[in-house]
Amino acid sequence: MNPVDLFALMPDMAVFARVVDAGNFSVAARQLGTPPSTVSRQIKRLEEALATRLLERSTRKVRVTEAGQQVYRYCRDMAAAAAAAVDAAGLSTGKPQGRVTLSAPTAYAKSVIHPLVPAFLAAYPEVDVQLVFSDHDIDPLEHDIDLVIRATSQPPQGLAARPLGRVRWQLCASAEYLRARGVPEHPRELAAHDCIYLGETADDNRWRFTRHATHAAGENAETATVTVHGRYLANHAGARLEAAERGLGIAALPEFAARDALAAASVQPVLADWEIQVRAYQGPVWLLYPPNRFLPPKVRALIDHLHAHLGNAGRDA
């Protein structure tokens, strides 16, 4: 294929990569701001030029053929290289502008990231922010996301990572509930209480605790495991917090979700000297992004903003 014909195919290749990422023609067309019929014609033209079937079409989604998988990787790399070229050009101006997309776990996004957005928008009037609330592990390389926040003990290989503190969990209950039912002094006493937990897995009601104590002979750790019960289960931190505030029981919550309520005394900490271990996300929080040699100013600005408020402050999320 001569260079002129190859260059003519590049827009179709970029559209093909977008269709594969989107999963169907309609979503890709909406993202590209073009009619689905135009996208379909471009894919057909690319298939004819390459003399191979790239996609198996159905009414709702597309399936990538074996040949299409091979072609997709190169088309995706081509689109990424084009984006990097634009970003590199933007570095020369040094002025943050454009849209930045950021994904974070739902509760963390609402309680921790969302409050930081207004100050960032005020500081950078030519930058827009799209905050994606998702509890799935999103790969920024595959989902066209600039930045991803994830709580994990070890950041994944192949991505750049900056620390943003930690996620710890806290038991909370209203003063009214504790007056009526008593304040537990040891985790085993929780078995006699109404507890509010996620209910996403079979053993979400098996709460594991650790307490560290320092003695003259050194430091040791006491552990405890208790099976709890309750009349209300909810896989949303805000709902569990509201339930605790209304006296429905003792709720397990990320500290960042309970922070304002604890400060306002609408709930009180329970077993504060014990650390609860849960299956939900906890531990170190990382800001992840593709390890590009060039980061556009808009992305660098948001990274620095988040790290200044969450990383450098040394505050646990």
N, C-alpha and C positions, 0 to 999 in steps of 0.2 A: 504494500500500500504506500503510495507516494505521500510526501509530507502535507500537501494541500488537502488530500482526502482525510488524512489522519487528524489534522487540525479541525476540519469540519465536523468530525465525530465527537470532539471533546465535550461540547454541551450535552450531547446525548448520553455520553458516559457519566457525566455528573448527575443527570436526571436518573439514570439507571441506579446509581448508588443511593440516591435519595429514595427511590421506590423500594429497594431492598430494605433500607433502614426503617421506612415507614410501615412496610408490610402490605400495603395495597396502593392502588393507583389514586384513589380519591384523597387519602390522607396526604400522599406526596404532592398531589396537585394543589391541595389547600396550602401546604407549606411553601410551595413554589409560587403561589399566586397565579396559577394558570389552569385552564380547563382540563379535566381528566382526559378528554379526547386528544388534546395536544400531547400530554404525557404518553398516552398509548401510541400515538404516531411516532414519537421519538424513540420509544423502545423498539417498535417494529422496524424502524429505519436502522437502528443499531444492530439488531439481529440479522437483518438482510446484509448489512455491510460485513459482518463477521461470519456470515453463513453458518449460524448456529442458533439453537433455541436457548434463550437465557432464562425465561420465566414460563412456568405453567400457570395459566390464568384460571381463576374461578370468579364467582360473583362477588365474593367478599374479601378474598385475600389472594396472594400470589405465592407460589412455591418456586424457589430458586433451583434450577437444574444443576447438575454436577459441573457442566461447563460454565454456567452462570456464576457459581461460587468462585471459580478461578478468576473470571473476568471481574467480578465484584471487588475482590481484594485490590486489584490494580486501579479500578475506578475510584474506590474509596481513598486510596493513597494519593491519586491525582487530585481529588477534591481537597484533601488535607493539605497537599503541597500548595494549592492555590490559596487556601485560607492562610497558610503560613507566610506566603509572599505578601498578601495584603497586610497581615499583622506586622511583618518586618518593615514595610513601607510606613505603617503608622508609627513605628518606633522613632522614626526620624523627626516626626512632628512633636512627639513627647506629650501630646494632649489626649487624655482619655476621652473617648467618644464611642457611641454605639451601644449595643445591648450586650449584657453579660447574663448568662444563665447559670443558676446555682441550684443544686438539688440537695435536700437534707431530709432526715427522718421527720415525719409529720409533727410530732410533739416538740422536737428540738427546733424545727423551723419556725413554729408558731411562737414558742416561748423565748427562744434565744436569738435567732437570726432576724426574724421580722422586726423586733424593736430596734435593731441596728440599721435598718434600711433607710429610714427618713434622713438621718444624719449624713449617710453616704450620698443620697440623691441631692441633698443640699450642697454638699461639698463638690460634687461633680455634676453640674447641670446638663452636660451633654451626654451623660451615660444613663441608660435605662437598665433596670434589673428585672429579670424574670426569676421568681423563686418557685421552685418545683417541690411540692410536698409529696414525698414518696418514702415508704418504708421498705422498698426493694433496694437491693444492691445494684446501683446504676453504674455502668462503666462509661466514663466520659468519652472514651475513644469510640464507643459503639453508638452512643445515644446523642451525640452532638451537644454535649453539655460542657460548659467551660470549667465549672468547679463542682465537686461533689464532697459533701460532708458525710463521714461515716465513723461510727464508733466501733473500733476493732483493736485487738491487742497488737496486731501487726499489720501495717499498711500493705496492700497488695504490690507485688513486683510489677515493674513496668510503668508505675505512676510516680510522679513527684508528690511529696507529702510534707505538710507543715502541721505541727501539733496545735490543737485548740482547747487544751484543758482535758478534763475527764467528766464522764457521766457517772454519778453515784446515785443510789436509790435510798429512799427514806420512808419510814412508816409514819403516817399521820392520822390523827383523829380529832374530832371536835371536843371542846371542853365538856360539852353537854354529854356526849357519849361516854367519856372517861369518868365523869361523875356518877353516871348511872351504872356503868359496868366495871369500873375499877381500872387502875393503871397497871398494865403488866410490867413486871420487873425482870422477867426472864422469858426468852422466846417460847419455852414450853407452855407458858400460860396463854399464848395466843390460841391454843386449841379450844379454849372456852369462850372465845370472842367471835363476833361477826367480822370477817375479813373480806376486803374488796380487792380482787386481783384480776389479772388479764383474762384467764380462761381460754387461752389460745391453744394450749397443749395439755395432755393428760395430767402432767405433773406440775402445772403452774401453781397448784395449791400446796406444793412442798417447798416451803421457804427454808433456805439455808443461811445460817448466820455465822459470823466470826467476830470475836472480840479480842483485841490485843491488850495485854497488860504487862507492865514493866515491874519487875521485882528486883530485890537485891541480887538475886542469882542470875538475873537477865530477863529477857522478854519471852513470853510464851503466848500462845494463841488458844483460846477456847472456842470450840465450834458447837453448833446445835442445829438440828433439823426438826421441823415441826410440820405436820399436815394440818392446814387451816381450812376452815369452812366459812361460808357466808351466803347470804341470800341474794347478793348482787355481784355480778361479774361484768366487766366492761374492758374492752381492749383499746380504750381511749383515755389518755391520762387526764384530760380535762373533765371527763365524765366521772372518773374515779375521785378526783379532787372535790367536785361538787357533791358527790355522794357522801364523802367524809365530812364536808362542811355541814351537811344536813343531818349528821348523826347516824348514818346508816352503818358505820363500822370503821375499822382500821384499814386504811388504804396503803398499798405499796405504790410509790410514785417516784419518778426521777426528781432529784433535788431541784433541777431548774424549773420543773412544773409546779413544785410546791413552794418555791422561794417567796413569792409575793404573799401567798396565803399565810405562811408562817410569820412573815413580817407584820401582817395585819392581825395576827392572832385569831384568824378564823379557824385555824387548825393548830394543833400542837404536835411536836415531835414525840414519837413513841419509840422506846428502846434506842435512844440516840447514841448510846455507847456501843451498840452492836452494828456491824455492817452486814446488810442483807445482800445475798447473791441471787440474781434473777436471770432467767434465760433471755429476757429482752435486752436490747442494746445497753451496754454499760462499759466502763473502762475508758481508755484513751480515745479522744476524738481527733480525727485527722481531716485536714482539708486536702483533697486529692485533685490533681489535674494532670493532663498529658505533659510529659517531660520535654516540651518543645524547647528548642534552643532560643526561640524568640517568643516572649509573652507580650501580647498587645497591652498597651498602657491601661485600657479599661479593666482588663483582668488583673493586672498587677496592682491597680489601685484598690480593687475590692479585696484581694488577698491581704494587702497591707492593712486595710481598714478592719477586717475581721481579726487578723492576728493582733493588732494593737488593742482591741477591746477584749479578746478572749485568750490570746496566747501569751502576750507579753505581761499581761496583768497577773498571770499565774493563778487566775481564779478558776475553780472547778465549775463546770457547767451544770 
